[in-house]
Protein backbone atom coordinates (compact mmCIF):
# COMPACT_ATOMS: atom_id res chain seq x y z
CA UNK A 1 0.00 0.00 0.00
CA UNK A 2 1.48 3.29 -1.07
CA UNK A 3 2.01 5.97 1.48
CA UNK A 4 0.75 9.46 0.82
CA UNK A 5 2.94 12.40 1.68
CA UNK A 6 1.11 15.24 3.43
CA UNK A 7 2.95 18.54 3.49
CA UNK A 8 3.08 20.36 6.84
CA UNK A 9 1.22 23.66 6.93
CA UNK A 10 3.40 26.67 6.46
CA UNK A 11 3.36 28.98 9.54
CA UNK A 12 4.73 32.46 9.18
CA UNK A 13 6.11 33.99 12.38
CA UNK A 14 4.69 37.40 13.25
CA UNK A 15 7.02 40.24 13.00
CA UNK A 16 7.98 42.00 16.21
CA UNK A 17 6.23 45.20 15.17
CA UNK A 18 3.00 43.33 14.43
CA UNK A 19 3.26 41.37 17.71
CA UNK A 20 3.62 44.62 19.56
CA UNK A 21 0.53 46.09 17.87
CA UNK A 22 -1.52 42.95 18.56
CA UNK A 23 -0.40 42.69 22.18
CA UNK A 24 1.13 39.18 21.94
CA UNK A 25 4.09 37.87 23.86
CA UNK A 26 6.26 34.89 23.21
CA UNK A 27 9.21 33.07 24.61
CA UNK A 28 11.58 34.72 22.20
CA UNK A 29 11.15 38.23 23.82
CA UNK A 30 8.10 39.21 21.85
CA UNK A 31 6.45 42.34 23.31
CA UNK A 32 3.23 41.87 25.38
CA UNK A 33 0.92 44.10 27.43
CA UNK A 34 2.90 43.63 30.65
CA UNK A 35 6.10 44.62 28.95
CA UNK A 36 4.82 47.91 27.58
CA UNK A 37 6.51 51.07 28.88
CA UNK A 38 4.39 54.25 29.25
CA UNK A 39 5.48 57.05 27.04
CA UNK A 40 6.95 60.15 28.69
CA UNK A 41 6.24 63.71 27.66
CA UNK A 42 8.91 65.16 25.46
CA UNK A 43 11.51 67.24 27.09
CA UNK A 44 11.72 70.81 26.07
CA UNK A 45 11.42 74.39 27.26
CA UNK A 46 7.66 74.05 27.75
CA UNK A 47 7.64 70.82 29.80
CA UNK A 48 8.41 69.94 33.41
CA UNK A 49 11.52 67.93 32.53
CA UNK A 50 14.95 68.81 33.75
CA UNK A 51 18.43 67.48 33.77
CA UNK A 52 18.83 63.77 34.36
CA UNK A 53 18.63 62.85 38.04
CA UNK A 54 17.10 66.26 39.02
CA UNK A 55 13.57 66.87 40.41
CA UNK A 56 13.63 70.63 39.96
CA UNK A 57 11.16 71.98 37.38
CA UNK A 58 12.43 73.89 34.43
CA UNK A 59 10.92 76.14 31.85
CA UNK A 60 7.86 78.09 32.90
CA UNK A 61 7.64 76.11 36.19
CA UNK A 62 11.15 77.10 37.24
CA UNK A 63 11.36 79.32 40.35
CA UNK A 64 7.97 78.28 41.71
CA UNK A 65 7.81 76.56 45.16
CA UNK A 66 6.24 73.14 45.13
CA UNK A 67 4.58 70.87 47.75
CA UNK A 68 4.21 72.07 51.33
CA UNK A 69 6.63 74.96 50.74
CA UNK A 70 3.98 76.65 48.59
CA UNK A 71 1.41 76.74 51.45
CA UNK A 72 3.21 78.40 54.35
CA UNK A 73 3.18 81.96 52.91
CA UNK A 74 -0.62 81.78 52.62
CA UNK A 75 -0.95 80.47 56.18
CA UNK A 76 1.32 83.22 57.52
CA UNK A 77 -0.67 85.95 55.76
CA UNK A 78 -3.98 84.53 57.08
CA UNK A 79 -2.63 84.43 60.66
CA UNK A 80 -1.41 88.03 60.39
CA UNK A 81 -4.78 89.19 59.05
CA UNK A 82 -6.63 87.37 61.88
CA UNK A 83 -4.40 88.97 64.51
CA UNK A 84 -5.02 92.43 63.06
CA UNK A 85 -8.80 91.91 63.03
CA UNK A 86 -8.75 90.70 66.64
CA UNK A 87 -6.71 93.72 67.74
CA UNK A 88 -9.17 96.12 66.10
CA UNK A 89 -12.15 94.33 67.69
CA UNK A 90 -10.59 94.45 71.17
CA UNK A 91 -9.79 98.14 70.79
CA UNK A 92 -13.48 98.88 70.17
CA UNK A 93 -14.79 97.04 73.24
CA UNK A 94 -16.28 99.66 75.63
CA UNK A 95 -14.42 99.97 78.88
CA UNK A 96 -16.42 99.42 82.09
CA UNK A 97 -17.09 102.52 84.18
CA UNK A 98 -14.82 103.01 87.18
CA UNK A 99 -16.13 101.33 90.29
CA UNK A 100 -17.37 103.55 93.05
CA UNK A 101 -16.11 103.16 96.56
CA UNK A 102 -18.31 100.89 98.65
CA UNK A 103 -19.51 102.48 101.87
CA UNK A 104 -19.46 100.33 104.98
CA UNK A 105 -22.23 100.08 107.53
CA UNK A 106 -22.08 102.41 110.49
CA UNK A 107 -20.84 100.67 113.60
CA UNK A 108 -21.58 101.39 117.24
CA UNK A 109 -18.04 102.73 117.68
CA UNK A 110 -18.58 105.35 114.94
CA UNK A 111 -21.98 106.54 116.23
CA UNK A 112 -23.32 108.52 119.13
CA UNK A 113 -26.87 107.46 120.05
CA UNK A 114 -29.35 109.47 122.11
CA UNK A 115 -33.09 109.55 122.89
CA UNK A 116 -35.06 112.77 122.51
CA UNK A 117 -38.56 113.15 123.91
CA UNK A 118 -41.25 114.48 121.60
CA UNK A 119 -43.47 116.33 124.05
CA UNK A 120 -46.20 117.76 121.83
CA UNK A 121 -48.67 114.92 121.12
CA UNK A 122 -52.36 114.98 120.43
CA UNK A 123 -54.84 114.76 123.32
CA UNK A 124 -56.13 111.41 122.06
CA UNK A 125 -52.66 109.94 122.07
CA UNK A 126 -51.98 111.33 125.53
CA UNK A 127 -55.21 109.75 126.78
CA UNK A 128 -54.10 106.38 125.38
CA UNK A 129 -50.85 106.66 127.29
CA UNK A 130 -48.70 106.95 124.14
CA UNK A 131 -45.44 108.89 123.98
CA UNK A 132 -43.06 109.45 121.11
CA UNK A 133 -39.27 109.60 121.18
CA UNK A 134 -36.56 110.07 118.59
CA UNK A 135 -33.55 107.79 118.46
CA UNK A 136 -30.74 109.98 117.10
CA UNK A 137 -27.65 108.48 115.47
CA UNK A 138 -24.75 110.89 114.82
CA UNK A 139 -21.69 109.90 112.81
CA UNK A 140 -18.67 110.74 114.97
CA UNK A 141 -16.07 109.17 112.65
CA UNK A 142 -14.06 110.75 109.84
CA UNK A 143 -15.62 108.71 107.03
CA UNK A 144 -19.06 108.27 105.59
CA UNK A 145 -21.08 105.20 106.51
CA UNK A 146 -24.52 103.71 105.88
CA UNK A 147 -27.47 102.91 108.15
CA UNK A 148 -30.11 100.65 106.67
CA UNK A 149 -33.03 99.10 108.51
CA UNK A 150 -34.39 98.97 112.03
CA UNK A 151 -32.43 99.55 115.20
CA UNK A 152 -32.95 97.04 117.99
CA UNK A 153 -34.18 98.61 121.24
CA UNK A 154 -34.71 96.86 124.57
CA UNK A 155 -35.21 97.90 128.21
CA UNK A 156 -32.47 96.76 130.59
CA UNK A 157 -31.68 96.72 134.26
CA UNK A 158 -27.97 96.08 134.61
CA UNK A 159 -27.23 93.05 132.47
CA UNK A 160 -30.79 91.76 132.47
CA UNK A 161 -33.19 92.46 129.61
CA UNK A 162 -36.69 93.40 130.74
CA UNK A 163 -39.78 92.26 128.85
CA UNK A 164 -39.87 92.10 125.09
CA UNK A 165 -37.69 94.18 122.75
CA UNK A 166 -39.26 96.90 120.63
CA UNK A 167 -41.61 95.66 117.92
CA UNK A 168 -41.01 96.78 114.32
CA UNK A 169 -43.34 99.28 112.65
CA UNK A 170 -43.73 98.04 109.05
CA UNK A 171 -45.79 101.05 107.95
CA UNK A 172 -42.48 102.73 106.98
CA UNK A 173 -40.28 101.09 104.36
CA UNK A 174 -36.56 100.80 105.27
CA UNK A 175 -34.05 102.64 103.12
CA UNK A 176 -30.28 103.09 103.06
CA UNK A 177 -29.20 106.32 104.77
CA UNK A 178 -25.70 107.66 104.12
CA UNK A 179 -24.24 109.57 107.05
CA UNK A 180 -21.46 112.02 106.33
CA UNK A 181 -19.12 112.81 109.21
CA UNK A 182 -21.10 114.83 111.76
CA UNK A 183 -24.50 114.08 110.16
CA UNK A 184 -27.47 112.71 112.13
CA UNK A 185 -30.24 110.26 111.21
CA UNK A 186 -33.31 109.42 113.29
CA UNK A 187 -35.71 106.60 114.04
CA UNK A 188 -39.07 107.10 115.75
CA UNK A 189 -39.69 105.17 118.98
CA UNK A 190 -43.23 104.85 120.28
CA UNK A 191 -43.74 104.06 123.97
CA UNK A 192 -47.01 102.86 125.52
CA UNK A 193 -47.45 103.26 129.27
CA UNK A 194 -47.90 100.12 131.33
CA UNK A 195 -51.39 101.25 132.45
CA UNK A 196 -52.64 100.37 128.95
CA UNK A 197 -52.02 96.64 129.64
CA UNK A 198 -53.53 94.24 132.13
CA UNK A 199 -51.49 94.23 135.29
CA UNK A 200 -51.07 90.46 135.61
CA UNK A 201 -50.04 90.27 131.92
CA UNK A 202 -47.61 93.18 132.14
CA UNK A 203 -46.18 93.05 135.68
CA UNK A 204 -44.75 96.60 135.47
CA UNK A 205 -41.30 97.48 136.76
CA UNK A 206 -39.07 100.54 136.31
CA UNK A 207 -36.32 100.21 133.69
CA UNK A 208 -33.32 102.50 134.31
CA UNK A 209 -31.92 102.33 130.76
CA UNK A 210 -32.39 101.39 127.15
CA UNK A 211 -29.92 99.51 125.02
CA UNK A 212 -29.93 100.65 121.40
CA UNK A 213 -28.33 98.53 118.67
CA UNK A 214 -27.77 100.33 115.34
CA UNK A 215 -28.86 98.35 112.25
CA UNK A 216 -26.55 95.41 111.50
CA UNK A 217 -24.66 95.90 114.78
CA UNK A 218 -24.24 93.50 117.68
CA UNK A 219 -22.79 95.97 120.16
CA UNK A 220 -25.31 98.31 121.84
CA UNK A 221 -25.20 101.87 123.07
CA UNK A 222 -26.55 102.37 126.59
CA UNK A 223 -28.99 105.29 126.95
CA UNK A 224 -30.37 106.52 130.27
CA UNK A 225 -34.16 106.24 130.13
CA UNK A 226 -36.07 105.76 133.36
CA UNK A 227 -39.69 104.65 132.80
CA UNK A 228 -42.13 101.87 133.80
CA UNK A 229 -42.10 98.86 131.46
CA UNK A 230 -43.71 95.42 131.29
CA UNK A 231 -41.42 92.81 132.80
CA UNK A 232 -43.22 89.86 131.21
CA UNK A 233 -42.62 88.99 127.55
CA UNK A 234 -45.51 89.66 125.20
CA UNK A 235 -46.86 93.20 125.66
CA UNK A 236 -45.48 95.57 123.00
CA UNK A 237 -44.77 98.67 125.07
CA UNK A 238 -42.06 99.77 122.60
CA UNK A 239 -42.43 100.07 118.77
CA UNK A 240 -39.63 101.37 116.54
CA UNK A 241 -39.50 102.58 112.94
CA UNK A 242 -36.55 102.25 110.51
CA UNK A 243 -33.82 104.86 110.31
CA UNK A 244 -34.75 107.88 108.20
CA UNK A 245 -32.43 110.50 106.64
CA UNK A 246 -34.31 113.42 108.09
CA UNK A 247 -35.59 114.43 111.50
CA UNK A 248 -38.75 112.42 112.13
CA UNK A 249 -41.36 114.31 114.04
CA UNK A 250 -44.74 113.03 115.09
CA UNK A 251 -47.65 115.02 113.58
CA UNK A 252 -48.47 118.02 115.72
CA UNK A 253 -45.08 118.17 117.45
CA UNK A 254 -42.73 121.14 117.46
CA UNK A 255 -39.97 121.09 114.87
C-alpha angles and dihedrals in degrees: 000000000000119000120230119223114224115196117227115246114262112242118194115207115233116248118247093246092052091046089053092051092047094046097238127147130198141180093261093068096274111168118256136175094271092053096053117116118213114244118247125221113262117263117243145118092291098050135077094247123119141173117320112279093015126114096192115114120240136195116029091351093057115114095022119119115238135201120001092347089071093059105053097073089056092048092049092051092049091050091049092049091049092051092050092050091049092050092052092048093050092048090057096051108113114245117237116251116260113271117250121232112267113234117222126225118268112258130208090252091058096047138071112209126198139164120232122193118230101212103179107079131150120270091245092055092047090052090053090053094246124150131181129217135179121228105210122201116191122188106233096174130092096245136062119259139177133244116195126171138358126337117227114238127185137165115243140187107197106310095338122098114223122217122322125335120249115293119234121252105219094185087091119060115227118243136180112263119197114211118202116205107290095013123128132216127188142211124196117238119196119201125195118199118242091242088074090068132064110269098230090048094047106033093195122223133167116260114205096199149013126227113215121196115194115226113288092008129120098191116078135213115229115227124187108239119152113194141125114270137175110266095197120079116250111050111099101221091154126051122177133195127212122272114279128198094232136050107282114216127181113241111274096021126123116264 
